[in-house]
Structure formats: structure tokens, C-alpha cells
Amino acid sequence: MRSDWFSHSTCRNLMTRSHLVSIAATLAAVLAACASRADGPAPARDYLYLWTASADTTQPDFLAVLDVTDDSGRYGRLVTTLPVPGVMNFPHHTEHELPADRQLFANGFGSGQTFVFDLSTPAAPRIAAQFGDVDGYAHPHSFLRLGNGNVLATFQMTHAGGRMRTGGLVELTPAGVRVRSSSADTPGADSGLRVYSAGVVPALDRIITTSTDMDKDFFEPSRTLQLWRLSDLKLLTSITLPGPNGVLTAEPRLMEDGRTLLVSTFSCGLFLVDSLDSDTPKATQVSAFPRKEGTSCAIPVMVGHYYLVTVPAWSAVVSLDISNPKAPKEVSRVAFDSTDVPHWISVSPDHRRVVVTGYASMQHTVQMLRFDTNTGQLSRDTLFREDGATVPGFRMDNKQWPHGGNAKGIPHGAVFSRP
């Protein structure tokens, strides 16, 4: 009996001890995992960069950084600002997406200065380079990355000999150093031709440039698209867009086939441009939007087989299904207040969010949309709002800025960080 009792008791004790050891081991593993997580890298955060003019022209323009990490307590909150040298730079276009090297080109169209922002430390931007005229070309407008990592810049004009003439294309290193350049000035070109933006077609060794003069009031509006060879920047030919919506050529966007472009106009036309590898490229109008007096249709983005564009006549961002590019179909739109004039849009790397800046009553605010890549549907991001605000959006007319001053901010170019 005693022997049996002793053996059962011993077993119970051993089982209890084994159970306690197991609990202790599990607890130790959990604590170790927590410690490892605490000591490891912090979860990645998403940021939005806003290239911003100061409404007070005695105060500097600046780059603002917002935290736009989804499902975080700081979604839509200001992180920091970085002022740039000088005043009245007129911050305008940046690259439309942050490149892999995280060196963001941004133009100050008023001063003719370009700033290269180093965003390799996402929440702590710095100015890596700054430059003005390059090889006689002045007032850069748009920047596009090439396959070799360099930047293709469109320059609106030259000031040679005291005269203002049309500009051209300049290839730059990521540090802003000239590699080569080529003039768009050709005999017989219309007087209003000023190189505005570009679409690069690597598969066909081609570039298409648009030609709207940023001033718009001094010359007859241009209808010209210019075709270049990418490999040597040789100007090959010009295309004249037809019809009432063919003036003020704006933004080319390369389609998924890698051979065809959709080109928007500020006069609210949309043109399909193909046969770019031939001597007779073709441009056909495939869609048009209404145009409100004093406004212009503006920046588009392409996401798969959807084309998103701002339409000020509707105070809206519109989504088109371009599965058949000869007959785009509207699938969704988001309208803001009737006095808002949306202008710039840019899409996040995961294609789920669209940032919007604009003019008129929305010139001091930033809005965010959600985008469904499966259906093309757009919707307001109601979570993108400030503490205590009753309406969505980030206001830039009520801030004490980290760099000093409280001037109203006028954001233009806006771009998301990369993972």
C-alpha cells in the first residue's frame, strides 16, 4: 500500500512540476518574443509629401510631411516641414511617384529653381541638390524617371540672346547634373509651344511631349505633340491635335500595352496616340469632359485599366474604365464642394489611396480618396481628418509650422512614400 501510495504521489508531484515547467517555458518564450519584437525594427510607416507654397511671400516655401499610416492613431497628422531657400519659388510639380532612390525632384516654377529632396529617411527630409537653368534651358516643369535611373526633365523655354523661345528636354543625373539636352524649337513651330510634360515609351524608343505654355495668356494655345527618339533625344516629328478639345496639350500616360499613350488636354479632351514607331503617329479623340470657365481639366493617373482624372467643371475626380481605350467609360466619380477646383492627384504605391490638391476654395487643403482596383470605384476617405474636425481633409491655413511662421500653405505636387 505504502509503496503504491508513494508511487502515485510521486507521479502526481512530477506531473505538477512538469506542468509548472511547461507553463514557465511558455511564458519565457512569450517574453522572449516580446523582447525581440521590442528590440527589432519598428513597423514601416507611410508618409505623404506636400510641395507647398507660402501664401505670405515673405516666408519660405516648404515640403510638408504627413503620417498616413493606415489604422494608426496618427493618420493624417503633420510630422515635420522643410523650408527651401528663397521666397516666391511658386512650388509646382514634383515627380508623380517617389522613385526607388528616394530623391524627389520638385520645381519652383516662379523662380526657375529645382530642388532635389532626399527622402531616404522618410520622416526627416533634406535638400540634396538645387539648380536653376541648365544648358540655357529655363523653367523646368515635369520630371520622369528613365530606365537607367536618370531624370528626364521638360524645360519650358530658353532666354538666349534676351529673347524667350521654346525650351526642350534635358536628361539629368539623380543629383541634377546635366547628361545631355535637346531643343524643341523647330522652324514653323507655333508661337505658344512650350514643352510641358512627357510620356516615355521605352519599348518603342520614343518620347511624346506636350506643349502648353504655363502663362497661357501671351500666345495662341498650342495643339502640338512632339515625338522624340528616346535613345538620343532627337526630335522626329510633330502631331497636331484636332477639334475644340485639342488645344492646351497636358499629360501623356503610357498604357499597359507599353506602346500606346492616352494624352489629356487642359481643354478637357482625351486623345489616344498610337503608331509611335512609324513615320505617321496618329492621335484620335476618344473622350471629352465639360469645361467650366476659368478652369482646366488637369492631372491624370493610370491604375491598371482605369484612368483617373480631375474634372473641375464637376468639382470631381473621375474614374474611367479604359479596357477599350477607343471608348472609355465612366465608372465612378467623387465630387467635392461646388467651389472646389481639384487639380493634382497622385496614387499610393498600393493603389488604394489617391491624394488630391487644387485651387479656389480647396487651395489650402489636402483631400484623400480611396480607390478599389477591382471595380474602379472612388470614395472619400473620411478617416483622413484632423483632431476634432467635422469634415475630412488636412488644412494648411491654420498651422504653426515646425520650421517657423504660420503662413497659409498652398500645396501643389503631392507624392506618397515607398515601402
Phi, psi and omega in degrees: 000309183298321180296317178297313180302315182299318182292319178295317179298315179300316179299317180298318180297316180296319179297318179297314179297319180297320180296317180295320178298319180297316178299315181298319180295317179297315179299318179298320180295318179297315180297321179295319179296317179297317180297319180297317180295320180295324182277343184281183181295145179290150178304144180296145178242155178255142181230156175237131181252128184242115179276112201234132174272147173272125178293335173270107187289000173268352180252155186287151168284166188200162170260124177258145180240124176248146172274117179237037177289123180300147174057034177240158179289351182249019182300121179083014182265147177290132179260307181196174173224154178230109179286154177247157181298150176081177176228164178057042176287339185058066177308130187228250186273145165248177165301152185279344172213153182287124181287169184298329180278356176061029173254104188264122176273134181218131183261143168257093192294329181293318181269347185076010181268142172247136178246135175253114181266127175272113183246027180292334166256098197304323184266004182223073183293155173216159177275117182269332182199160176210138178208161179248237179298146178231118177055034180089350180272139187232159176056071175296150182239303185239154182228131179228139179278139176262168182298334179274004179092347177286174183244130173264119182247136172267127177249128187293325191204172167235158179242028186297137176063024179077005180245146178266121178232171181297154186266230183178202180249141176227128173267131184235152169286166177300345176268002178087019181266134183297136172255312177196167180210163181205138185275145174265359184283115181230152177302133178083359179295145180295150189295336183270008183287114175227122187298122189253293181222181186209156171233125183262131182239081186302322184297335181249005181057045185226157171226138170247131176242149174261176197218026182284132174283125181300332179282325173065341187261348189265341185224163171297129182303138183278148174247013194269136162250141178244138181252128182236159170269126184295319189295330181226009180058032177278130177284123187260311183195176179233153177235136177255123181282138183272167168078172183294339180264009184266004180265163178059061181298141192238271193237117172276143175225130183281132180279171185297336180288349178072009184229346188237144180242146164256129183240124178269161172232153176292343175273015168075026171262160175228123187240138174266124182242120181222189185055039185288343179266009180252178177279350183228070176299151185242144176232122183234130177287129182242349179195165176203152176241160174293154180236127179270139181307131177085001179232169180219141169298150192223235198284128173253161168226152179248129176229101183061234178259029174241143181239118181254136183209150177274134180233094185298331179300332176257003187049045192220160164254131188243142176249125178247139171274118182247030176305320170252096187295345177279349180213069179301146180234132176290133177243340183194155170208152173238122180258140174262195177298150187298338180267359178280144177235087178295142184229295185266136168226150176213147186252147179288159181303329179272001176068013183266347183227149179229122178268145184227129169234165184192202186237187179057231187288352178252014185291341180252017182230160174236131180245156179232136176244157170256145182228133177261111185290342180277324185249345184080008183282137175253148176208157177290139173271095185286347178279343180278088181205164181273162179304127176080356182285148179263350180231153179292160175119161176246120182271142179240022179242016184216036188240148163262111190282144179304330180277356180111151179084166181224029180297146175298137179263142177240094183284146175232270177297136180219136184212145181274156173288171178256155175298000000 
